[in-house]
Amino acid sequence: MQVFKTYFKIFKKQWVSIIVYVFLFIGVTMTFTASLLKENDKQFSAEKVPILVINKDNESDLVQGLLNYLGRKADFVQVADNEMARKDALFYQKIVYILTIPEGFTDSFIKGGNVNLVKQTIPDATASYSVDTAVDNYLNTARIYVKQFPGISQKELVSYVDDTLKENTQVTLNNLKGNEKNRSANFNMNYFNYLAYIIIAVFIIGLSNVMGSFQRIDIRRKHQASPLSSQKINMQLILASFIFVMGYLAVFLTANLVCNPYNSLDETTAMYWLNAFVFSLVALSISYLIGITVKGKKAISAISTALSLSLSFISGVFVPQEYLGNAVLKAASFTPSYWYVRANNAIEKLNVYNWDNLSHIFGFMAIEIGFAAAILSIALVVSKRRSQQAY
């Protein structure tokens, strides 16, 4: 196993550049996690809407009761008493709603007449709907009491309406995508999709540079003179590369467990891990092929950057596949990363684990394995021909 041991001796000299990618990826992951935690820690609550109330009626109990009720739903903002200042406040969104109570409103309402309130809002401002609803609730409730109790005083009316509107209905939001299992799957989908870029970039730099050291003409001549066949040498190199790949992948899987705030070791997580393992085999075969065909660390670094970025952009790693055009997706389907992302996207949607749901995911993984086998076969053929050209 001399070739196997030599492989890791050479690898020790490359560890700095590889570790940099590890910390870079984990740093990005931690930032993403912090953002996700901040977003999901926000509990549902009704936001108070900034409004301006212009009361042209008298300070009646009815008006005061309406304003008190609105105060639960809105924040009253003071604006200079002129039309230009109000328009400016709306334009700069200091307020989103202006409610004008016309003169004679109270008397007309108590007598059962119709006096419309006047409103001005920002166009298409959804926040204004909550104010409309609050005003309608209060006045419709008050109108019922006025109709049922002719001659009712304003104080009694306001008291009855307040008692009625004190009753609150507890609302529970059940969101299928909001439970922890689905949030975990969504986090994992983004995590493992982005991992495709890192796997390609890191493995090419790490493996190809080490493999390149074995492709020097003097090293190939020593191999030819040794009792080891080229087949055994290649098997030792592939085994060493596989161990490197598994070790590196274990770091990322551990980071996934640590960083995912919703993580649980369930079937979904296992499927993501399996897909990452399969894709690592693809990256291994690509790196092996580049390592035995490309000379020079600078060239390998350039290929690593170009290949990892190009595959990530067209396959859905950086931009979700549903946002990519048909022509781009057609071209991407000839790349292994496209099928890796498709598998992750399908895993994220899994709710029931049966063969009907899993078969197409395993089909995507089979295509990835097909890419790995084809590329590795090419690499072995190239390696055999290069060994014959040692002299």
Beta strands, then each sheet from edge to edge (+ up, - down):
strand 1: 49-55
strand 2: 74-76
strand 3: 97-101
strand 4: 118-121
sheet 1: 2+ 1+ 3+ 4-
end
